[in-house]
Amino acid sequence: MTTTATTARERMLLAKAAARTVGLLDDATKRDALLSIADAIDDATPAIVAANAEDLERGRATGLSTALQDRLRLDETRVAALAAAVRDIAQLPDPVGRVLDERTLPNGVVLTKVSVPFGVVGSIYEARPNVTVDIAALALRSGNTVVLRGGSAAESTNAALVRAMRGALAARGIDPEAIQSVDDFGREGARELMHARGIVDVLVPRGSAQLIETVVTESSVPVIETGAGVVHIVLDESAPLEWARDIVVNAKVQRPSVCNSVETVLVHRAAAERLVPAVVSALNERGVTVHGDAEVARIGAGVVPANDEDWSTEYLSLDVSMRIVDDLDEALEHISRYSTHHTESIITQDAANTERFLAEVDSAVVMANTSTRFTDGGEFGFGAEVGISTQKLHARGPMGLAELTSTKWLARGFGQVRP
């Protein structure tokens, strides 16, 4: 079943050919294939961890950032989590064939709108081997094939993961060309993928703002845009101290290198004296550097001065910016100016302010009284996610199986012609 391809384009054409059969697989076959992939990942754990060690050593030698090293790192526990995510995806309802609309025309023609696979899903991403597995599993569960460009930082790890997944498909009698990687073609592979209009049906970038901007700007393939996360938490006048402290610390510290970690905290002036010292202290205890305005620095210990760049910075590290605002209006203005429209949260006991915040903030996910770390496909019950879309067309927020399907109208008649 496996065909040797010598160019990135040939590999993408193999994925397109495989899409014809993968798109017709029934629910049980797709589910069983994913369970086999999960088992194969478990079985290949030693090889995957060893390959990852090679990537990490190379990353340290080349100055890969601490945040990207964290995203790149796979140990036995993380590999087991990848396999578990695949098993979760396997148990999700099949998104293909859902009846979305149905009607009968006056002439008797019956119209049915159903969900169908895209065909070939491409993804370009950086130092994120979990994406290799998540997108492949989500693509297969939704009847798609996949072409991956995971970047040089994770090249050895991605190769080991793709090898395991392709082997599992072949063992099940499913065309392994359904999973393709163009990593070994380097930047030329990425360029080919971005210009594979007519072969690749949709492209999802995951990574830095620069990578996403490059893909959106240069791609001739339709792109679902995922965005950087300049994420805000507003501590309103009525915010309980315990909630404010625990939620901000969790949103920053639980995993600082990911896009749903908080980057800016806005504090209502009337609550500043009550909240800022305790929140700053709790952050400092967890190793977080607080970049604050003059008022935050006055009432919080160990605060470093913030500058204009801090408000638009996605730190992806143990850093957070903090600013005092006069009221909710000023907080909303700040978010409107600096947000990347990913996730924002307000901590408040004021029901009117809660509903106003939820209604007025224009982001993919808007929360009240909870940590921004919940913006995640797994937490939302999707098993995993393709990415978190910050655009408004087709998909917005964490993208799961449904977002990897398109639609088709089926018309059933009995000889009707249009007069």
Buried (B, 14 or more C-beta within 10 A) or exposed (E): EEEEBEEBBBBBBBBBBBBEBBBEBEEEBBBBBBBBBBBBBBBBBEBBBEBBBEBBEBBEEEEBBEBBBBBBBBEEEBBBBBBBBBBBBBEBEBBBEBEEEEEEEEEEBEBBBBBBBBBBBBBBBBBBBBBBBBBBBBBBBBBBBBBBBBBBBBBBBBBBBBBBBBBBBBBBEBBBBBBBBBBEBBEEBBBBBBBBEEBBBBBBBBBBEEBBBBBBEEBEBEBBBBBBBBBBBBBBBBBBBEBBBBBBBBBBBBBBBBBBBBBBBBBBEBBBEBBBBBBBBBBBEEEBBBBBBEBBBEBBEEBEEBEEEBBBBBBBBBBBBBBBBEBBEBBBEBBEEBBBBBBBBBBBEBEEBBEBBEEEBEBBBBBBBBBBBBBBBBEBEBBBBBBBBBBEEEBBBBBBBBBBBEEEEEEEEEEEEEE
